[in-house]
Amino acid sequence: MDRLDEIRQLLFTNKKVLVNDLSDHYQVSVVTIRKDLACLEKEGVAKRIYGGAVLSEDASPIVSYHADPILASLAEEACQKINDGDNIFLGSGKTCCHLAKCLGRFKHLSVVTNNITALSDLLQAGARVYLLGGEVTSVDNQTLFSSPENPSTFTGNIYVTKAFTSVSGVDLKAGLTVNSIISTYIYHKLPSIAKSWYLMVDHTKFNRTAMYPVATLSDIKCLISDHVTEDYAAVLRELNVELRVPGV
């Protein structure tokens, strides 16, 4: 994903971006960022303001996504970690939507989620679904999720055996990062509300840093990816984090 796509996602997620923040984050000039915002304004996504841009009133996310064979393989691998009767948390994004399509094979599954796009598949799977409320937003302009402003209202009453999520970036120094500041509240709470955290990320997410840090690699129990380089594999072994690669 290029810089323009990421800025587009930030606009849909946070409704506002600032030139100086983006310039610092991407290590490019403010002139370059202003050109990016001008392109997004021409698309009808952004409306430029002094010092940045806000999401255009006419912009709306596309609430559909296309099947992706790599993400589907990660979802299938994740299914190997689910048992009948589990209580799970399902995160937002396309990878988690693929996982939702696989859950019909399980019985007596309870799912806590903020993934609105996956809701139809979860209900068709026969799962008992607990949908977290809050503001509806998107980070990929394709899938929707809800973001509670005060996670303490549900984290004190919820405990799941397993959590399945993705993130926007994985980096050895920055850890796990996302592009939604509201989503950070949920991710910060995951280690305390889930016995085990399973992270599903394709190879494009490595050596990438999104806007907001949410956890470290040591916080997860298992990383599921289509390809992991040896430097990451070595760190995972050192942290005693299980690594699962479909077909390997």
C-alpha positions in Angstrom: 0.0 0.0 0.0 1.4 3.4 -1.0 1.4 6.6 1.0 -1.7 8.0 -0.7 -3.7 4.9 0.1 -2.6 5.1 3.8 -3.5 8.8 4.0 -6.9 7.9 2.5 -7.4 5.3 5.2 -6.4 7.7 7.9 -9.1 10.2 6.6 -11.8 7.5 6.7 -10.7 6.4 10.2 -9.9 9.7 12.0 -11.9 12.1 9.8 -8.9 14.6 9.9 -5.2 14.6 9.1 -2.5 17.3 9.7 0.2 18.1 7.2 3.0 18.3 9.8 2.1 15.0 11.4 2.0 13.3 8.0 5.3 14.9 6.9 7.0 13.7 10.1 5.5 10.2 9.9 6.4 9.6 6.2 9.6 11.6 6.3 8.7 13.7 3.3 8.3 17.4 2.8 5.1 19.3 3.6 4.9 20.2 0.0 4.7 16.5 -0.9 1.9 16.0 1.6 0.0 19.0 0.4 0.2 17.5 -3.2 -1.2 14.2 -1.7 -4.1 16.0 -0.1 -4.8 17.9 -3.3 -5.1 14.5 -5.1 -7.5 13.2 -2.4 -9.5 16.4 -2.7 -9.8 15.9 -6.4 -11.0 12.4 -5.8 -13.7 13.8 -3.5 -12.3 12.1 -0.4 -10.7 15.1 1.3 -11.5 18.7 1.9 -8.4 20.8 2.6 -8.3 23.0 5.6 -5.6 25.2 7.1 -2.8 22.8 8.2 -4.4 19.7 6.9 -7.6 18.1 5.6 -10.8 16.6 6.8 -12.9 13.8 5.3 -15.3 15.1 2.7 -19.0 14.9 3.5 -19.6 13.2 0.2 -17.0 10.4 0.9 -18.3 7.0 1.9 -16.5 3.7 2.4 -17.3 0.7 0.1 -18.7 -1.9 2.4 -17.6 -4.9 0.4 -14.4 -6.7 -0.2 -13.0 -9.3 -2.7 -11.8 -12.7 -1.8 -8.1 -12.9 -1.5 -6.4 -16.3 -1.7 -3.5 -15.3 0.6 -5.9 -13.9 3.3 -8.1 -17.0 2.8 -5.2 -19.2 3.5 -4.4 -17.3 6.7 -8.0 -17.7 7.8 -7.9 -21.4 7.2 -4.7 -21.7 9.3 -6.4 -19.7 12.0 -9.3 -22.2 12.0 -6.9 -24.9 13.2 -6.7 -23.0 16.5 -10.4 -22.8 17.0 -12.4 -25.5 18.8 -16.2 -26.1 19.2 -17.5 -24.2 22.1 -14.8 -21.5 22.1 -15.4 -17.9 23.0 -13.4 -15.7 20.7 -12.8 -12.1 19.8 -12.8 -11.3 16.1 -11.1 -8.1 15.0 -11.8 -5.8 12.1 -10.4 -5.8 8.6 -10.4 -8.1 5.5 -8.4 -10.9 7.0 -10.9 -11.2 9.9 -13.8 -11.1 7.4 -12.3 -14.1 5.6 -12.1 -15.9 9.0 -15.7 -15.1 9.7 -16.7 -17.0 6.5 -15.0 -20.1 7.8 -16.7 -20.3 11.2 -19.8 -22.2 10.1 -17.9 -25.5 10.6 -17.9 -24.9 14.4 -20.6 -25.6 16.9 -21.6 -23.5 19.9 -19.2 -20.7 19.0 -19.5 -17.3 20.8 -18.0 -14.3 19.0 -17.3 -10.9 20.4 -16.6 -8.5 17.6 -16.6 -4.9 16.3 -16.4 -6.2 12.7 -19.7 -4.9 11.1 -18.8 -6.2 7.6 -18.4 -9.8 9.0 -21.7 -9.7 10.9 -23.8 -11.3 8.2 -21.3 -14.2 7.8 -21.1 -14.7 11.6 -24.9 -14.9 11.9 -25.1 -17.4 9.0 -22.4 -19.5 10.7 -24.8 -19.9 13.6 -22.5 -18.2 16.1 -23.7 -16.4 19.2 -22.6 -12.8 18.4 -21.9 -9.9 20.7 -21.4 -6.8 18.7 -19.5 -3.9 20.3 -21.2 -0.6 19.9 -19.6 2.8 19.1 -18.8 5.0 16.1 -18.8 3.3 12.8 -15.6 3.8 10.8 -13.2 2.1 8.3 -9.5 1.9 7.8 -9.4 0.3 4.4 -12.3 1.9 2.6 -13.8 -1.6 2.2 -14.8 -2.9 5.6 -16.6 -1.3 8.5 -16.1 -1.7 12.2 -17.4 0.0 15.4 -15.1 1.7 17.8 -16.3 2.2 21.4 -15.0 5.4 22.9 -14.7 3.9 26.4 -13.5 0.3 26.2 -13.7 0.0 30.0 -17.4 -0.3 29.6 -17.0 -3.8 28.1 -13.6 -5.1 29.0 -14.6 -5.5 32.6 -17.4 -7.8 31.7 -15.8 -9.8 28.8 -13.3 -12.6 28.8 -12.6 -14.8 25.7 -10.4 -17.8 25.2 -8.9 -16.6 22.0 -8.6 -13.3 20.0 -8.0 -13.2 16.3 -6.9 -9.9 14.8 -4.7 -8.3 12.1 -2.8 -5.0 12.3 -1.7 -2.4 9.8 2.0 -2.9 10.4 4.6 -5.2 12.1 8.0 -3.9 12.9 10.8 -5.3 15.1 11.3 -1.9 16.7 7.9 -0.3 16.6 6.0 -3.6 17.3 2.3 -3.8 16.2 0.8 -0.7 14.9 -2.6 0.4 13.5 -4.0 3.4 11.7 -7.1 4.0 13.9 -6.5 5.8 17.2 -9.9 4.6 18.4 -9.0 1.0 17.7 -5.9 1.3 19.9 -8.2 1.2 23.0 -9.4 -2.3 22.1 -5.9 -3.6 21.1 -4.4 -2.3 24.4 -7.0 -4.3 26.3 -6.7 -7.6 24.3 -4.0 -9.1 26.5 -6.2 -8.7 29.6 -9.5 -9.9 28.0 -8.2 -12.8 25.9 -6.3 -15.9 27.2 -4.5 -16.2 23.8 -4.0 -13.6 21.0 -3.6 -14.9 17.4 -2.3 -12.4 14.9 -3.0 -12.9 11.2 -0.8 -10.7 8.9 0.3 -11.2 5.3 3.9 -10.5 4.2 3.1 -7.0 3.1 2.6 -5.9 6.7 6.2 -6.6 7.8 8.7 -3.7 8.2 5.8 -1.3 8.1 4.8 1.2 10.7 1.4 2.6 11.0 0.4 5.7 13.0 -0.4 4.2 16.4 1.5 1.5 18.4 -0.7 -1.0 20.2 1.4 -3.9 21.4 4.6 -5.8 21.1 5.3 -9.2 19.5 5.7 -10.6 23.0 1.9 -9.9 23.6 0.8 -12.5 21.1 0.7 -16.3 21.4 0.8 -17.1 17.7 1.6 -15.2 14.4 0.0 -16.6 11.3 1.5 -15.3 8.0 2.1 -16.5 4.4 5.8 -15.6 4.6 8.1 -14.6 7.5 11.8 -13.7 7.0 14.4 -15.3 9.2 15.0 -12.1 11.3 11.4 -12.1 12.4 11.3 -15.9 12.8 14.4 -15.7 15.1 12.7 -13.0 17.3 9.5 -15.1 17.5 11.5 -18.1 18.6 13.2 -16.1 21.3 9.9 -14.8 22.6 8.4 -18.3 22.5 5.7 -17.0 20.0 4.4 -19.8 17.8 4.8 -19.2 14.0 2.3 -20.7 11.6 2.8 -20.5 7.8 0.1 -22.2 5.6 1.6 -25.1 3.7 4.8 -25.3 5.8 
